[in-house]
C-alpha cells in the first residue's frame, strides 16, 4: 500500500472483478422472476451481512477518525503481517488529521461466499470511496483484507 493510497482511500486497491475464491461464490443481489396470477414467486435467499456491514463502518470510522490502534485491530492477519502496528497507527493518525471523521454514505456487499466478501462503500469525498474491497472472516470476525 502506498502512502498516497493509504491516505486517500483507506487502503483502496485496484478492483479485482473476480469473485472471492470459493466454489459457492455468488453476488448478493437476489432476483425475483416475474409471476403471473396463480404462480408462486421464488426468491433467492440473501445471506445475513449485518455483521460485515457493521465491521466496515467500524473500520472506516476508526481509520478516518485517526484511531490507529482500533483500525489496526480490524485488519486481517495477512495485513497485520505486512504492516507494523506503529507504522499503521501513524498512517491512520495522519489520515484522521487530513480527512477527519466521515460517515459511510452508501454500502453494498458486492459478493459474499463463506468467509470472504467484497464490499463497495462511499463517502462525501469521492477520493475515499472503496470499490470491491476484500474482507475476510477470521475466527468469526470480519476483517479488512486490503493491504
C-alpha positions as CSV (number, residue, x, y, z in Angstrom):
1,X,0.0,0.0,0.0
2,X,1.5,3.3,-1.0
3,X,1.3,6.3,1.3
4,X,-0.9,8.2,-1.1
5,X,-3.3,5.2,-1.4
6,X,-3.4,4.8,2.3
7,X,-4.2,8.4,3.0
8,X,-6.6,8.9,0.2
9,X,-8.6,5.7,0.2
10,X,-8.3,3.8,3.5
11,X,-6.3,1.2,1.7
12,X,-8.0,1.0,-1.7
13,X,-6.5,-1.4,-4.1
14,X,-7.4,-1.8,-7.8
15,X,-10.7,-3.6,-8.2
16,X,-10.5,-7.3,-8.9
17,X,-13.6,-8.2,-10.8
18,X,-13.2,-11.9,-10.0
19,X,-15.4,-13.3,-7.3
20,X,-13.8,-14.4,-4.0
21,X,-12.1,-17.8,-4.5
22,X,-14.9,-20.1,-3.4
23,X,-16.8,-22.7,-5.3
24,X,-20.1,-21.2,-4.0
25,X,-19.3,-17.6,-4.7
26,X,-22.2,-15.5,-6.0
27,X,-23.3,-11.9,-5.9
28,X,-25.5,-10.9,-3.0
29,X,-28.2,-9.5,-5.2
30,X,-31.3,-11.6,-5.3
31,X,-33.6,-11.8,-8.3
32,X,-37.3,-12.3,-8.4
33,X,-38.7,-13.7,-11.5
34,X,-41.9,-12.2,-13.0
35,X,-45.0,-14.0,-11.9
36,X,-48.5,-14.2,-13.3
37,X,-51.7,-14.8,-11.4
38,X,-51.7,-18.1,-9.7
39,X,-48.0,-18.6,-9.9
40,X,-45.9,-18.6,-6.8
41,X,-42.9,-16.3,-6.8
42,X,-39.5,-17.5,-5.9
43,X,-36.6,-15.6,-4.4
44,X,-33.0,-16.4,-3.7
45,X,-32.3,-16.1,0.0
46,X,-29.7,-13.5,0.8
47,X,-27.1,-14.2,3.4
48,X,-27.1,-12.0,6.5
49,X,-24.4,-9.4,6.0
50,X,-25.2,-7.2,9.0
51,X,-22.0,-8.2,10.9
52,X,-19.9,-7.5,7.9
53,X,-21.6,-4.1,7.3
54,X,-21.0,-3.2,10.9
55,X,-17.3,-4.0,10.7
56,X,-16.9,-2.0,7.5
57,X,-18.5,1.0,9.2
58,X,-16.3,0.5,12.4
59,X,-13.1,0.2,10.4
60,X,-14.0,3.3,8.3
61,X,-14.8,5.3,11.4
62,X,-11.6,4.3,13.2
63,X,-9.4,4.9,10.1
64,X,-10.9,8.3,9.2
65,X,-11.2,9.2,12.9
66,X,-7.5,8.8,13.4
67,X,-7.9,5.9,15.8
68,X,-5.0,3.8,14.5
69,X,-4.9,1.1,17.2
70,X,-8.6,0.5,16.7
71,X,-8.3,0.4,12.9
72,X,-5.2,-1.9,13.1
73,X,-7.2,-4.4,15.2
74,X,-9.7,-4.7,12.4
75,X,-7.1,-5.7,9.8
76,X,-6.8,-9.3,8.7
77,X,-3.9,-11.4,9.9
78,X,-2.3,-11.2,6.5
79,X,-2.4,-7.4,6.5
80,X,-1.1,-7.3,10.1
81,X,1.9,-9.3,8.9
82,X,2.5,-6.7,6.2
83,X,2.2,-3.6,8.4
84,X,3.7,-2.9,11.7
85,X,1.3,-1.6,14.3
86,X,3.4,1.5,14.9
87,X,3.6,2.4,11.1
88,X,-0.1,1.7,10.6
89,X,-1.1,3.8,13.6
90,X,1.0,6.7,12.4
91,X,-0.6,6.5,8.9
92,X,-4.1,6.4,10.4
93,X,-3.4,9.4,12.6
94,X,-2.3,11.3,9.6
95,X,-5.4,10.3,7.7
96,X,-7.5,11.4,10.6
97,X,-5.9,14.8,10.6
98,X,-6.2,15.2,6.8
99,X,-9.8,14.0,6.4
100,X,-11.4,13.9,9.8
101,X,-14.3,11.6,10.7
102,X,-16.7,10.9,7.8
103,X,-19.7,8.7,7.8
104,X,-20.2,6.0,5.2
105,X,-22.8,7.3,2.8
106,X,-23.6,4.1,0.9
107,X,-22.5,0.5,1.5
108,X,-23.1,-2.5,-0.8
109,X,-21.9,-6.1,-0.2
110,X,-21.0,-6.9,-3.8
111,X,-20.1,-10.6,-3.2
112,X,-20.1,-12.9,-0.2
113,X,-19.1,-16.5,-0.1
114,X,-18.2,-18.3,3.1
115,X,-15.6,-16.3,4.9
116,X,-14.8,-14.0,2.0
117,X,-16.5,-10.9,0.8
118,X,-16.1,-7.8,-1.4
119,X,-17.7,-4.5,-0.3
120,X,-18.2,-1.2,-2.1
121,X,-18.8,1.9,0.1
122,X,-18.8,5.6,-0.5
123,X,-18.2,8.9,1.4
124,X,-18.9,12.6,0.9
125,X,-15.3,12.8,-0.5
126,X,-15.2,10.5,-3.6
127,X,-11.4,10.1,-3.3
128,X,-12.1,7.9,-0.3
129,X,-14.6,5.6,-1.9
130,X,-13.9,1.9,-1.8
131,X,-14.9,-0.4,-4.6
132,X,-14.7,-4.2,-4.3
133,X,-12.7,-4.0,-1.1
134,X,-11.8,-7.5,0.1
135,X,-12.9,-8.6,3.6
136,X,-12.3,-12.0,5.3
137,X,-13.9,-13.6,8.3
138,X,-11.3,-14.8,10.8
139,X,-12.4,-16.7,14.0
140,X,-15.9,-15.4,13.4
141,X,-15.0,-11.7,13.0
142,X,-15.0,-9.8,9.7
143,X,-11.6,-8.0,9.0
144,X,-10.5,-5.8,6.1
145,X,-8.1,-7.7,3.9
146,X,-7.0,-4.8,1.6
147,X,-3.3,-4.5,2.1
